[in-house]
């Protein structure tokens, strides 16, 4: 897309403006930059025109030095939201030196007459506010200082999440174990613990509320929980207008000098308390582990949707039932039950209704059989059951009752309608003298189920193993 600056009637003004102006085409490529923008971005016209936000030249951060993602860049923000971006502070990082140049940024969508918004341009203007934004003239010195340095905002001192940390030096990271990225935007209270002196904290808070400096010795905790003592000197920081905008804390680790006999006793008390807490934690974790094992065992042996045993559980229990029948000369009955036309239920009413059908049928089966019988969901719309019976005629009675119970299964729909189902059953009778594997008994029942389906559904077929 070609930009018609003549039509916009801006070129003469923009070329002489003290504000940097960059105009992006809708695909984010730069189609115009005024001289001030080239100066602020330290790029000439040939190298700047045509660049998009995806180019590796760009490395922007917010006020907290957090690197911005591409979708957070001004041009992408206004393209996506359609809202103007007004007076926001962003920094451009020099990848070679690490220096940050700060800008006060505005951005909006500009459309030419007769053009749709998606064929418009994004105008980004910015001023250099590096002097106003930079809080530290000697950041290199602070980074290499032996003492800990923390800078916080001066506002929201008494808030639950304030005052917010905006800077920490390398000594802070080494002492506390927290990285800079972990604490920027947090409050220094994350370093305190239950043994931190509440009175000292109160005195610090009162001084900060009055915008005054304060000095205290305070017990803090590292990321790993290691306690340490700090000689903490907090002072206010002023901007060019004489307003207090931040507090700087210069902190020295004085743990060794503070730990006299009194402090050692306090530490021992704390360690005993920690030990008690750890013992309670171990007990709680042990209880949670036991509960988790129970849940895992249930997941391994029970169907998550219906709550009845799954195939694995059915096979384990069936092996015991068959062994019982052989020892006591009883007839075993193994059956497989399949919902007729279940795919039609899902396709017509949705899978949520289909799940309700499965849960309702599982509940019906669980109520139909005795405690010593076996009921399970094999998968999909297929269920299995096993029972100890007197003879083959008893198996037919069981199947007839199952068919009748299934026909009564009904799921109410919105609008007063309902879904009813029928099932087909295949059963296999295993006389005690018949030696039959679990796989063979299931295959026998499955073949009977196939015959029932082929014969018209909503019916049952019973076979005898080995015949």
C-alpha positions in Angstrom: 0.0 0.0 0.0 1.3 3.5 -1.0 1.0 6.2 1.6 -0.3 9.6 0.1 1.3 12.1 2.5 0.0 14.9 0.3 -3.5 13.8 0.9 -2.9 13.7 4.6 -1.4 17.2 4.4 1.1 16.4 7.2 4.5 16.1 5.6 5.7 19.7 6.1 4.5 19.7 9.7 5.9 16.3 10.5 9.3 17.0 9.0 9.8 19.9 11.4 8.1 18.4 14.5 10.0 17.9 17.7 7.9 14.8 18.3 9.0 11.5 16.6 6.3 10.2 14.3 6.3 6.7 12.6 3.5 5.6 10.3 2.8 1.9 9.8 0.9 0.3 7.0 -1.8 -2.2 8.1 0.7 -5.1 7.8 2.9 -3.2 10.4 5.6 -2.2 7.9 6.9 1.3 8.3 6.0 3.6 5.4 7.0 6.9 6.9 9.3 8.3 9.7 10.0 11.9 10.3 13.5 13.2 11.0 12.9 13.4 14.8 11.8 9.7 14.8 15.0 8.7 12.9 17.0 10.6 15.4 15.3 9.1 18.5 15.5 5.5 17.0 19.1 6.1 15.8 18.3 4.7 12.4 18.5 6.3 8.9 15.6 6.5 6.5 16.7 3.7 4.2 17.2 1.3 7.1 13.9 2.2 8.8 11.4 2.3 5.9 9.9 -1.2 5.3 10.7 -2.6 8.7 7.9 -4.5 10.5 7.3 -5.2 14.1 8.7 -8.7 13.6 12.1 -7.3 12.7 14.9 -8.2 15.1 15.9 -4.5 15.5 13.1 -4.0 18.0 13.5 -4.8 21.7 11.0 -2.9 23.8 10.3 -3.1 27.6 7.6 -1.7 29.8 8.2 0.6 32.9 9.3 -2.4 34.9 11.9 -3.5 32.4 9.7 -6.5 31.3 10.3 -7.4 27.7 7.2 -6.9 25.6 5.9 -9.5 23.2 5.3 -8.5 19.6 1.5 -8.4 20.1 2.1 -5.8 22.9 3.8 -3.3 20.6 1.9 -0.1 20.0 1.0 -0.8 16.4 -0.4 -4.3 17.1 -2.3 -3.1 20.2 -4.3 -0.4 18.4 -4.8 -2.6 15.3 -6.3 -5.3 17.5 -8.3 -3.2 20.0 -9.3 -0.2 17.8 -8.6 1.9 20.9 -6.0 4.8 21.1 -2.9 4.3 23.1 -2.3 7.5 25.2 0.8 8.6 27.1 2.3 5.2 27.9 5.9 4.8 28.9 7.9 2.3 26.8 11.7 1.7 26.6 13.8 0.7 23.6 16.7 -1.5 24.6 20.1 -1.2 22.8 21.0 -4.9 22.4 24.7 -4.1 22.3 25.0 -2.0 25.4 21.8 -2.9 27.3 21.0 0.8 27.7 17.3 1.8 27.6 15.9 4.9 25.9 12.5 5.8 27.3 9.6 7.2 25.3 6.2 8.7 26.0 4.1 6.9 23.4 0.8 7.7 21.7 -0.8 5.6 18.8 -4.0 5.6 16.9 -5.5 4.3 13.6 -5.7 6.8 10.7 -8.0 6.0 7.7 -8.1 7.8 4.5 -11.4 8.9 2.9 -13.3 6.0 1.5 -10.9 3.4 2.9 -11.9 0.7 5.4 -10.1 0.5 8.7 -8.3 -2.7 7.6 -6.7 -0.6 4.8 -5.8 2.3 7.1 -2.5 3.3 8.8 -1.3 3.3 12.4 0.3 6.5 13.5 2.7 6.2 16.4 4.2 9.4 18.0 6.7 9.5 20.8 8.8 11.9 22.9 12.1 11.1 24.6 11.6 11.0 28.4 14.7 9.2 29.3 15.9 11.8 31.8 12.5 11.8 33.5 12.1 8.0 33.5 15.7 7.0 34.5 15.8 6.7 38.3 19.4 5.7 38.6 22.3 7.7 37.3 24.8 5.2 38.6 23.1 1.9 37.7 26.4 0.3 36.8 27.8 1.1 40.2 24.6 -0.2 41.9 24.8 -3.4 40.0 28.3 -4.1 41.2 27.9 -2.9 44.7 28.3 -5.3 47.6 25.3 -4.0 49.4 21.7 -4.9 48.5 19.8 -2.2 46.7 16.0 -2.2 46.4 13.9 0.6 44.8 10.1 0.7 45.3 7.3 3.0 44.3 6.3 5.5 46.9 2.6 4.9 46.5 0.4 2.3 48.1 2.7 1.8 51.0 0.0 0.2 53.2 -1.7 -1.7 50.4 -1.7 -5.5 50.4 0.5 -5.6 47.3 2.5 -2.4 47.8 4.9 -0.8 47.7 5.9 -2.4 44.4 9.5 -3.2 43.7 10.8 -1.6 40.5 14.5 -2.3 40.8 16.9 -4.7 42.6 20.6 -5.1 42.0 22.8 -8.2 41.6 23.6 -8.4 45.3 19.9 -8.7 46.0 19.7 -11.7 43.7 22.7 -13.4 45.3 21.5 -12.9 48.8 17.9 -13.8 48.5 17.9 -16.4 45.7 15.2 -14.5 43.8 15.8 -13.4 40.3 15.0 -9.8 39.2 12.2 -11.1 37.0 10.6 -12.8 40.0 10.4 -9.8 42.3 9.8 -6.8 39.9 6.2 -5.7 40.6 6.1 -7.6 44.0 6.3 -6.1 47.4 9.3 -6.4 49.8 6.9 -8.2 52.2 7.6 -11.4 50.3 10.9 -11.5 52.0 9.4 -11.4 55.5 8.2 -14.3 57.6 6.5 -15.1 60.9 9.7 -14.3 62.9 10.1 -10.9 61.3 9.8 -8.2 63.9 6.3 -6.7 63.6 7.2 -3.6 65.5 10.1 -2.9 63.2 7.8 -3.4 60.2 5.3 -0.9 61.7 8.0 1.7 62.2 9.1 1.3 58.6 5.6 1.6 57.3 4.9 4.7 59.4 8.1 6.4 58.1 7.2 5.6 54.5 3.7 6.9 54.9 5.2 10.2 56.1 7.6 10.1 53.1 10.6 10.0 55.6 13.8 7.9 55.7 14.2 5.2 58.3 16.8 2.7 59.5 16.1 -0.7 61.0 17.6 -4.1 61.6 15.2 -6.7 60.2 15.0 -10.4 59.8 14.2 -11.5 56.3 14.1 -14.9 54.5 15.6 -16.1 51.2 13.7 -17.9 48.5 14.8 -21.2 50.0 13.6 -20.2 53.5 17.1 -19.3 54.9 16.8 -16.5 57.5 19.2 -13.5 57.4 19.5 -10.2 59.2 19.7 -6.9 57.4 20.9 -3.4 58.4 18.3 -1.5 56.3 18.6 2.2 55.5 15.6 3.5 53.5 15.6 6.9 51.9 13.2 8.8 49.7 14.0 9.6 46.1 12.9 12.8 44.5 12.1 13.7 40.9 13.1 17.0 39.2 10.0 18.7 40.6 10.9 17.8 44.1 8.2 15.2 44.4 9.0 11.9 46.2 8.3 9.2 43.7 10.3 6.2 45.0 12.1 4.8 48.0 15.6 3.3 47.9 16.7 0.8 50.5 20.4 0.2 51.0 20.7 -3.1 52.9 23.8 -4.9 54.4 23.8 -8.5 55.5 24.7 -8.4 59.3 23.6 -11.9 60.1 26.9 -12.9 61.8 27.0 -9.9 64.0 23.4 -10.1 65.0 23.4 -13.8 66.0 24.5 -13.4 69.6 23.2 -15.8 72.2 19.7 -14.2 72.3 19.3 -14.4 68.5 20.6 -18.0 68.5 18.0 -19.0 71.0 15.3 -17.3 68.8 16.7 -19.1 65.8 16.5 -22.4 67.7 13.0 -21.7 68.6 12.2 -20.9 65.0 13.9 -24.1 63.9 11.8 -26.1 66.3 8.7 -24.4 65.0 9.8 -25.2 61.5 10.5 -28.8 62.5 7.0 -29.0 63.9 5.6 -27.5 60.8 7.6 -29.9 58.6 6.3 -32.9 60.7 2.8 -31.7 60.2 3.5 -31.2 56.6 4.9 -34.7 56.3 1.8 -36.1 58.0 -0.5 -34.1 55.7 1.5 -35.1 52.6 1.4 -38.7 53.8 -2.4 -38.5 54.1 -2.7 -36.8 50.8 -0.5 -39.5 49.2 -2.7 -42.2 50.6 -5.8 -40.4 49.3 -4.1 -40.0 45.9 -3.3 -43.7 45.8 -6.9 -44.6 46.5 -8.0 -42.2 43.7 -5.4 -43.7 41.4 -6.6 -47.2 42.2 -10.1 -46.1 41.5 -9.1 -44.6 38.2 -7.3 -47.8 37.3 -10.3 -50.1 38.1 -13.4 -47.9 37.7 -14.9 -46.1 34.7 -14.5 -42.3 35.0 -17.9 -41.5 33.5 -20.3 -44.0 35.0 -18.4 -44.8 38.2 -18.9 -48.6 37.8 -15.9 -51.1 37.3 -14.0 -50.9 34.0 -12.8 -53.8 31.7 -9.7 -54.4 33.8 -11.7 -54.7 37.0 -14.2 -56.9 35.3 -11.6 -59.3 34.1 -10.0 -59.6 37.6 -13.4 -60.2 39.2 -14.5 -62.6 36.5 -11.5 -64.8 37.1 -12.4 -65.1 40.8 -16.1 -65.8 39.9 -15.3 -68.6 37.4 -12.9 -70.2 40.0 -15.7 -70.1 42.6 -18.2 -71.7 40.2 -15.7 -74.5 39.3 -14.9 -75.3 43.0 -18.6 -75.4 44.1 -20.1 -76.8 40.9 -22.2 -73.8 40.0 -23.2 -72.4 36.6 -21.5 -69.1 35.6 -23.2 -66.6 33.3 -21.2 -64.1 31.4 -23.0 -61.4 29.3 -22.3 -58.4 27.1 -24.9 -55.7 26.7 -24.8 -53.1 23.9 -27.1 -50.0 23.5 -29.0 -50.2 20.2 -28.4 -47.3 17.7 -26.3 -45.3 20.2 -24.6 -43.4 17.4 -28.0 -42.1 16.4 -28.5 -40.7 20.0 -25.1 -38.9 19.9 -25.6 -37.6 16.4 -29.2 -36.4 17.1 -29.0 -35.1 20.7 -25.3 -34.5 21.2 -22.6 -36.3 23.3 -23.8 -34.7 26.6 -27.1 -36.5 26.3 -25.3 -39.7 25.2 -23.2 -39.5 28.4 -26.4 -39.1 30.4 -27.7 -42.3 28.8 -24.6 -44.2 29.6 -24.7 -43.0 33.3 -28.4 -43.8 33.6 -28.0 -47.3 32.2 -25.0 -48.0 34.4 -27.1 -47.0 37.4 -29.9 -49.3 36.3 -27.5 -52.3 35.9 -25.9 -51.7 39.3 -29.3 -51.7 40.9 -30.4 -54.8 38.9 -27.6 -57.2 40.0 -26.7 -58.5 43.4 -23.6 -57.4 45.4 -21.8 -60.6 44.5 -22.5 -60.2 40.8 -20.2 -58.3 38.5 -21.2 -55.3 36.4 -18.8 -53.2 34.2 -18.5 -50.8 31.3 -16.2 -52.3 28.7 -16.0 -49.1 26.6 -18.2 -46.9 24.5 -21.8 -48.1 24.7 -20.8 -51.7 25.7 -21.3 -53.1 29.2 -20.6 -56.5 30.7 -22.0 -58.6 33.5 -21.4 -61.9 35.2 -23.4 -63.9 37.7 -23.7 -67.2 39.5 -27.0 -69.0 38.3 -28.8 -72.3 38.7 -29.2 -73.2 35.0 -29.5 -71.9 31.5 -33.2 -71.1 32.0 -32.2 -68.7 34.8 -29.9 -66.9 32.4 -32.9 -66.2 30.1 -34.9 -64.7 33.0 -32.0 -62.4 33.8 -31.8 -61.3 30.2 -35.5 -60.6 29.9 -35.4 -58.5 33.1 -32.4 -56.6 31.8 -34.2 -55.8 28.5 -37.3 -54.6 30.4 -35.2 -52.4 32.7 -33.3 -50.9 29.7 -36.6 -50.0 28.0 -37.5 -48.0 31.1 -34.3 -45.9 30.9 -35.3 -42.4 29.8 -33.4 -39.1 29.6 -35.5 -35.9 29.8 -34.7 -33.2 27.3 -35.4 -29.5 27.3 -38.9 -28.7 26.0 -40.5 -31.8 27.6 -39.1 -34.4 25.2 -37.1 -37.5 26.3 -34.7 -40.1 24.9 -35.5 -43.8 25.4 -33.2 -46.7 24.5 -33.2 -50.4 24.0 -30.3 -52.9 24.3 -29.2 -56.1 22.8 -27.7 -58.8 25.0 -25.4 -61.7 24.3 -24.9 -64.2 27.2 -22.8 -67.3 27.6 -23.5 -70.1 30.2 -20.5 -72.0 31.6 -21.3 -75.3 33.3 -18.9 -76.2 36.1 -17.4 -79.1 34.2 -16.6 -76.8 31.2 -13.1 -75.5 31.5 -13.2 -72.1 29.8 -10.8 -69.2 29.7 -11.9 -65.6 30.4 -11.2 -64.7 26.8 -13.2 -67.7 25.5 -16.2 -66.8 27.7 -16.2 -63.2 26.5 -15.9 -64.3 22.9 -18.8 -66.7 23.4 -20.9 -63.8 24.8 -19.8 -61.5 22.1 -20.9 -63.9 19.4 -24.3 -64.3 21.0 -24.6 -60.5 21.1 -23.8 -60.4 17.4 -26.7 -62.8 16.7 -29.0 -60.7 18.8 -28.1 -57.6 16.9 -28.4 -59.3 13.5 -31.9 -60.7 14.6 -33.4 -57.3 15.1 -32.0 -55.8 18.3 -33.9 -55.2 21.6 -33.5 -58.9 22.2 -31.1 -61.4 23.7 -29.3 -64.6 22.7 -27.8 -67.2 25.1 -25.1 -69.7 24.2 -23.4 -72.4 26.2 -19.7 -72.5 26.2 -18.2 -75.3 24.1 -21.3 -75.7 22.0 
